[in-house]
Amino acid sequence: MKTLKIFLNAFRNLSIKKILRLLQLALGNPFLFVLTLYASAKTLKIAKKHFPVTNSSNGVGNAFRHALWFCLIANYACKIHSPKKSIAWAEKVTSLHEEFFPNPPLQKKMDLHNNKIGKQLFEEMLTGIHRQFFETSFFVEKLLPMTKDALLISDLDGDAGDKLMFIE
């Protein structure tokens, strides 16, 4: 129920133009859209469980959440599409999120970077496990240790390379 409130509050903050774009996305890809909503809700639940304080702020929990979100969107999309189309969909959705809910430049950089880390992890795992057998726990088990090595970035010139990135 809490997750539904989060989605409804986010929806209320959108302009009519953004709502129409969201509807276009949903109507153009209804199955992917529903799977994305499911992946989003699951991501929030898992992030809150492991990072109750920083999952919705700028800390390590937020970095974990963004990387996991990309992985789960691509994972569920892979159940009905090819990996290439699934990754493209996840990129579209996670980038659109940054457009719909704009953040200051450093937060945006952090979010996009952590989405990229999620993409890299998903692509890496594709080579070892058939996509139909992916489980959420596979991504969580890989991402949790990565949070221990996440880098604190304090300006736009900061680079975390292949590590998760967070800001204060």
Protein Blocks (a to p, Z undefined) as FASTA:
>chain_A
ZZmmmmmmmmmmpcfklmmmmmmmmmmmmmlmmmmmmmmmmmmmmmmmmmmmlmmmmbfk
lmmmmmmmmmmmmmmmmmmmcfklmmmmmmmmmmmmmmmmccdfklmmmmmmmmmmmmmm
mmmmmmmpcfklgcfklmmmmmmmmmmmpccdfbfkbcehjaccddZZ
